[in-house]
């Protein structure tokens, strides 16, 4: 037993050292896990805070945007109301101007109608006089035209009669010329035929005498 005591002490020392080293290693690992957990918890907390800040920023931006839109709508409403008011005033002024212009225009138109009536009456009178003069002129012109036409017809009739007479004479001369040409042609054909027959008879007589 006494001989094994140093060996046992060494073994116990080694085992104690291993156990101590193991406990130390486990402690370090657990510390590392705890540190990582704390860091992750911190990151998670910071993420939540940042998400909350982002959400609050978005909400505030939305509120700001809605406020700007509402302000714009209010401004546009005021401007439109002002434009409507000015339009009503201008429309009233325009209406009064149109009424006054209508009154002035009606007065001018009535004066113009009176003046035009007088002028038209004068023109009507002149038209009647000129129509009568024109009618007389047309009648005289028609008589003159009819006289000229009748003279032209008489002249054309005389010319056509002369042309007809000359045409008949020329046709008669042409007909006589054709008849004479035909007679001369027939005579020439008869003479040619007689000459040919005589020549043939002479040839036949000569041939029979030689035989």
C-alpha positions in Angstrom: 0.0 0.0 0.0 2.7 2.4 0.8 4.5 1.6 -2.5 1.4 2.5 -4.5 0.8 5.8 -2.7 3.0 7.9 -5.0 1.5 6.3 -8.1 -2.0 7.0 -6.8 -1.1 10.5 -6.0 0.2 11.0 -9.6 -2.9 9.4 -11.0 -5.1 11.5 -8.8 -3.2 14.6 -9.7 -3.6 13.8 -13.4 -7.2 13.0 -13.0 -7.7 16.2 -11.0 -5.8 18.1 -13.7 -8.0 16.6 -16.4 -11.1 17.3 -14.5 -9.9 20.8 -13.8 -9.1 21.3 -17.4 -12.4 19.8 -18.5 -14.3 22.1 -16.0 -12.3 25.0 -17.3 -13.0 24.1 -20.9 -16.7 23.7 -20.1 -16.7 27.0 -18.2 -15.0 28.7 -21.2 -17.5 27.1 -23.6 -20.4 28.1 -21.4 -19.0 31.6 -21.1 -18.7 31.8 -24.9 -22.3 30.6 -25.3 -23.4 33.1 -22.7 -21.5 35.9 -24.5 -22.9 34.9 -27.9 -26.4 34.8 -26.4 -25.9 38.2 -24.9 -24.6 39.5 -28.2 -27.5 37.9 -30.1 -30.0 39.3 -27.5 -28.3 42.7 -28.0 -28.6 42.4 -31.8 -32.2 41.4 -31.5 -32.9 44.3 -29.2 -31.2 46.7 -31.5 -33.1 45.3 -34.5 -36.4 45.7 -32.6 -35.5 49.2 -31.7 -34.4 50.0 -35.3 -37.6 48.4 -36.6 -39.7 50.5 -34.1 -37.7 53.6 -35.2 -38.3 52.7 -38.9 -42.0 52.1 -38.2 -42.3 55.4 -36.3 -40.5 57.2 -39.2 -42.8 55.7 -41.8 -45.9 56.7 -39.7 -44.5 60.2 -39.3 -43.7 60.4 -43.0 -47.2 59.2 -43.8 -48.6 61.8 -41.4 -46.4 64.5 -43.0 -47.5 63.4 -46.5 -51.2 63.4 -45.5 -50.7 66.9 -43.9 -49.1 68.2 -47.1 -51.8 66.7 -49.2 -54.5 68.1 -47.0 -52.7 71.5 -47.0 -52.5 71.3 -50.8 -56.2 70.4 -51.0 -57.1 73.3 -48.7 -54.9 75.6 -50.8 -56.5 74.4 -54.0 -60.0 74.8 -52.5 -59.2 78.4 -51.5 -57.8 79.1 -54.9 -60.8 77.5 -56.6 -63.1 79.4 -54.3 -61.3 82.6 -55.3 -61.4 81.7 -59.0 -65.2 81.0 -58.6 -65.7 84.3 -56.9 -63.8 86.2 -59.5 -65.6 84.2 -62.3 -69.0 85.2 -60.8 -67.9 88.8 -60.5 -66.6 88.8 -64.1 -69.7 87.0 -65.3 -71.8 89.7 -63.7 -69.7 92.4 -65.3 -69.9 90.6 -68.6 -73.7 90.2 -68.3 -74.1 93.9 -67.5 -71.8 94.7 -70.4 -73.8 92.4 -72.7 -77.1 94.0 -71.6 -75.7 97.5 -72.2 -74.2 96.5 -75.5 -77.5 94.9 -76.4 -79.4 98.1 -75.6 -76.9 100.2 -77.7 -76.9 97.6 -80.4 -80.7 97.5 -80.6 -80.7 101.3 -80.8 -78.2 101.2 -83.6 -80.1 98.4 -85.4 -83.3 100.3 -85.2 -81.7 103.4 -86.6 -80.0 101.3 -89.2 -83.4 99.7 -90.1 -85.0 103.1 -90.4 -82.1 104.3 -92.6 -82.2 101.1 -94.7 -86.0 101.4 -95.1 -85.6 104.9 -96.5 -82.8 103.8 -98.7 -84.7 100.7 -99.9 -87.7 102.8 -100.6 -85.5 105.1 -102.7 -83.9 102.1 -104.3 -87.3 100.6 -105.0 -88.4 103.7 -106.7 -85.3 103.8 -108.8 -85.6 100.1 -109.5 -89.1 100.6 -110.9 -88.0 103.5 -113.1 -84.9 101.6 -114.2 -87.0 98.5 -114.8 -89.4 100.4 -117.0 -86.4 101.8 -118.9 -84.8 98.4 -119.1 -88.1 96.9 -120.3 -88.3 99.4 -123.1 -84.7 98.9 -123.9 -85.2 95.1 -124.0 -88.3 95.5 -126.2 -86.4 97.8 -128.6 -83.4 95.4 -128.5 -85.6 92.5 -129.2 -87.2 94.3 -132.2 -83.7 95.2 -133.4 -82.5 91.6 -132.8 -85.5 90.1 -134.7 -84.9 92.5 -137.6 -81.2 91.5 -137.7 -82.1 87.8 -137.5 -84.7 88.2 -140.2 -82.2 90.0 -142.4 -79.6 87.3 -141.7 -82.2 84.6 -142.5 -83.0 86.4 -145.8 -79.3 86.7 -146.6 -78.7 83.1 -145.7 -81.7 82.0 -147.8 -80.4 83.9 -150.8 -76.9 82.5 -150.3 -78.2 79.0 -149.8 -80.4 79.4 -152.9 -77.4 80.5 -154.9 -75.3 77.6 -153.5 -78.2 75.1 -154.3 -78.4 76.5 -157.8 -74.6 76.2 -158.3 -74.7 72.7 -156.8 -77.4 71.6 -159.2 -75.5 73.0 -162.2 -72.3 71.4 -161.0 -74.1 68.1 -160.4 -75.7 68.3 -163.9 -72.2 69.0 -165.4 -70.7 66.1 -163.4 -73.5 63.8 -164.5 -73.1 64.8 -168.2 -69.3 64.3 -167.9 -69.8 60.9 -166.3 -72.3 59.9 -169.1 -70.0 61.2 -171.8 -67.1 59.4 -170.2 -69.2 56.2 -170.1 -70.2 56.5 -173.7 -66.6 57.2 -174.8 -65.5 54.2 -172.8 -68.1 51.9 -174.4 -67.2 53.2 -177.8 -63.6 52.6 -177.2 -64.3 49.0 -175.9 -66.5 48.4 -179.0 -63.7 49.7 -181.3 -61.1 47.6 -179.5 -63.3 44.5 -179.8 -64.0 45.2 -183.5 -60.3 45.7 -184.2 -59.5 42.5 -182.4 -62.1 40.6 -184.3 -60.9 42.1 -187.6 -57.3 41.2 -186.8 -58.4 37.6 -185.9 -60.3 37.3 -189.2 -57.3 38.6 -191.2 -55.1 36.1 -189.5 -57.6 33.3 -190.2 -57.9 34.3 -193.8 -54.1 34.5 -194.2 -53.7 31.1 -192.7 -56.4 29.5 -195.0 -54.8 31.2 -198.1 -51.4 29.7 -197.2 -52.9 26.3 -196.8 
